């Protein structure tokens, strides 16, 4: 099955679709860097690394000039 550019971006680490970038920009504009950091921290227990919402939050952190999320944010013993 041929892959579209958006589909390729969904599977490649570090890549973000246009929708992801637009959503990340909207988060930064609405909540600012402090709000993005809080939202990312709050949702870390509920999302998985690499899924669409995670990619939006990672991009929002970059746009907010926040440090990357620590890798241990997803290390949970449930």
N, C-alpha and C positions, 0 to 999 in steps of 0.2 A: 504494500500500500504506500503510495507516495506521501511524503510528509510536507506539510505547508510550513512556511517560515514560523507561524505562530506555534504549530505543533512541535517544531524542533526546539523552539525557545522554552517550551514547557518541560522538556526533559534534560536540557543542558544546564548544569550547575552554573550559577552566575549570570544566566540570561533571564530576561524578563520581557514578557510580551508587551505590546503597546498598551493594552488594557491595564496590565499590572502597573506600568509606569504612570498612567493617568490616575489610577486609584491611589498610588503612593503619593503623587503630587497633591491630590485632594486631601489626603490625611494630613500632610504637612501643613497645607494652607489652613485647614480647619482647626487642628489641634496644636500646631507648633511642635518644636523639638521635644519639649517636656512631656506633652501629651502623647507623642509617638513612643517615647521611651516607656511611659507608664502602660500604654496599651500593649506594647510588645511584651513587657514583663508579665502583665496580667494574663495574656493569652498563651504564654509559653507552656502552660500546663494543659492546654486544650488543642493545640495544633501540632502537626508533625513537620519536621524539617523538610523543606523542599516542596510542600504542597502549596497551592495557589495563594492562600492567605499569608503563609510564611514568606513567600517571594515578595508580596506587596509590602509587608512589614520590613523586610530586609532592605528593599529599595527605599522605603520611607526613612529608615535609619540613615542610609547613605545621603539622601537629600537633606536631611536635618543635620548632617555633619556629626552624627553620633558615632561613637565607637561601635564596631561590630558586636553583635550579641555574643556573649561567651558560649563556647560549644557546650559547656556543662548545663546550659539552660534546658536542654532536652533530656538530660540524664536523670531519670526518675525511677525509683524503685517502688512500683505500685503493688 
